[in-house]
Amino acid sequence: MGRKLPSETEFEVEENAVVHRPTGATWTAYPGRPEPANYRRAMLGSVLPNGDDYREHEVQEIAFRLLRERLET
């Protein structure tokens, strides 16, 4: 498929983590903190078996925003 733009719908927001489902990349924050404390890259930055290719900075930008926004609910 080639280069793919990430969308918010591809993410799972957990209590203290955000997961990009297509790549498995995970950003984990400490409770009550908006910034990531840990990052697991998984397949982010690699071409996925289905041919999708996500740019790391584009996925990371959404993940960081979702980590911040999880504290606003």
Residue pairs with C-beta under 8 A, 6 or more apart in sequence:
1 50
1 51
1 52
1 53
2 51
2 52
2 53
3 53
3 54
3 55
4 22
4 52
4 53
4 54
5 58
6 20
6 54
6 58
6 59
6 62
7 62
8 62
8 66
10 20
10 21
10 22
11 18
11 19
11 20
11 21
11 62
11 63
11 66
12 18
12 19
12 21
13 66
13 69
13 70
15 31
15 70
16 28
16 29
16 30
16 31
16 70
17 26
17 27
17 28
17 29
18 26
18 27
18 63
18 66
18 67
18 70
19 25
19 26
20 26
20 44
20 54
20 59
20 62
20 63
22 43
22 48
22 52
22 54
23 42
23 43
23 44
23 46
23 48
23 54
23 59
24 40
24 42
24 43
24 44
25 39
25 40
25 41
25 42
25 43
25 44
25 59
25 63
26 38
26 39
26 40
26 42
27 36
27 38
27 39
27 60
27 63
27 64
27 67
28 36
28 37
28 38
28 39
28 40
29 35
29 36
29 37
29 67
30 37
32 71
34 67
34 68
34 71
35 64
35 67
36 63
36 64
36 67
44 54
44 56
44 59
45 54
45 56
47 53
48 54
